[in-house]
Structures are given as structure tokens and as C-alpha cells.
Amino acid sequence: MITAGRIVRLAERDRAQVQFVLDGQICQALAGDTVLTAMLAAGHALRSSEFGPEPRAGFCLMGACQDCWIWQEKGPRLRACSTPLAEGMRLCTTAPESWP
């Protein structure tokens, strides 16, 4: 998990607040954020690296590298870097097969 406060929003702080759920935690973001921006601004990593304990925060940030797939609690997976966040989204950083 990225420590809250490492990602600092420098502009456009006056947009409407949007709530979403990430791995069971209620989070806040701003309307118009991508899922990845919302996750990072809320202090969460995209996922853990498969090669070590380091957190991942996306790679190309334009939907080309396939590194930012994230799962919805219901529905298909999506690319966090290019999907706009919507009010009430329920997202998970792990694949459904690992859910209890």
C-alpha cells in the first residue's frame, strides 16, 4: 500500500467528490478521475508485483501495456489507467479466483 500523502493533487481540487469501494474500503476521489488516479490519490497501490513485494502503480498509463487490469466485484475487469471512475464503483486489486 502506498502511504497516504505521497501522491499530491496539485490542480483541479474543486471538482465534485465521488465515493468508491476498493478492496472493501470506502474511498474518495474527484469526478473525472480515472480509476488509477483515484486509487493512487487514495493511497493505494494498483497491485503487488509478481516478482517481489513492491507495490505497482501502473506502467504506461495509456492502456497499451496491459499492466493495470483491476476487477469489479460484479462485472468484467477493466483497465484502471483509462477507465473513468464512477460513483459507487466496487473494485478489487486481486483476481476473483483468490476471493474467499
C-alpha positions in Angstrom: 0.0 0.0 0.0 1.3 3.5 -0.9 1.4 5.7 2.2 -1.3 8.4 2.1 0.3 11.7 1.3 2.9 10.6 -1.2 0.6 11.4 -4.1 -0.3 15.1 -4.0 -3.1 16.6 -6.2 -1.7 19.9 -7.5 -4.7 21.2 -9.5 -8.4 20.8 -10.0 -9.2 20.2 -6.4 -12.7 21.8 -6.7 -14.4 19.0 -8.6 -17.2 17.1 -7.0 -16.3 14.2 -4.6 -17.0 10.6 -5.8 -17.2 7.6 -3.4 -16.0 4.2 -4.4 -15.0 0.9 -2.6 -11.6 -0.6 -3.1 -10.9 -4.0 -1.5 -13.7 -3.4 0.9 -12.6 0.1 2.0 -14.7 3.2 1.2 -12.5 5.8 -0.7 -13.0 9.3 -2.0 -11.9 10.7 -5.4 -12.8 13.5 -7.6 -15.3 13.4 -10.5 -13.4 12.9 -13.8 -10.5 10.9 -12.2 -9.5 7.6 -13.8 -9.7 4.5 -11.6 -5.9 4.5 -11.4 -5.7 8.2 -10.4 -8.4 7.6 -7.7 -6.6 4.6 -6.3 -3.2 6.4 -6.2 -4.6 9.6 -4.7 -6.4 7.5 -2.0 -3.0 6.0 -1.0 -3.5 2.5 -2.6 -1.2 0.7 -5.0 -2.6 -0.8 -8.1 -1.4 -4.3 -7.1 1.7 -6.1 -5.8 4.5 -7.1 -8.2 4.6 -10.7 -9.2 8.4 -10.6 -8.9 8.7 -9.2 -5.3 6.9 -7.4 -2.5 7.0 -4.0 -4.2 3.7 -2.2 -5.0 2.8 -1.4 -8.6 1.4 1.9 -9.7 0.8 1.3 -13.4 3.3 1.3 -16.2 2.5 3.0 -19.5 -0.6 4.9 -18.1 -2.3 4.9 -21.6 -3.9 1.5 -21.9 -1.2 -0.1 -24.1 0.8 -2.3 -21.7 -2.0 -4.4 -20.0 -0.4 -3.8 -16.6 -3.3 -2.1 -14.9 -6.2 -4.6 -15.1 -8.4 -4.4 -12.0 -11.5 -6.3 -11.1 -15.0 -5.1 -10.3 -16.9 -7.0 -7.6 -19.6 -7.6 -10.3 -18.9 -7.3 -14.0 -15.9 -7.5 -16.2 -12.4 -6.5 -15.3 -11.2 -3.1 -16.5 -8.1 -1.1 -17.3 -7.6 1.3 -14.3 -5.5 3.8 -16.3 -8.1 4.5 -18.9 -11.5 3.9 -17.2 -13.2 6.9 -15.7 -14.2 6.4 -12.1 -18.0 6.2 -11.4 -19.8 6.9 -8.2 -20.3 3.7 -6.2 -17.8 1.5 -8.1 -16.8 -1.6 -6.2 -13.3 -2.6 -7.1 -10.7 -5.3 -6.1 -7.0 -5.5 -6.7 -7.0 -9.3 -6.7 -8.5 -11.7 -9.2 -11.9 -13.3 -8.3 -10.4 -16.8 -8.0 -8.5 -15.5 -4.9 -11.6 -14.2 -3.2 -13.0 -16.1 -0.2 
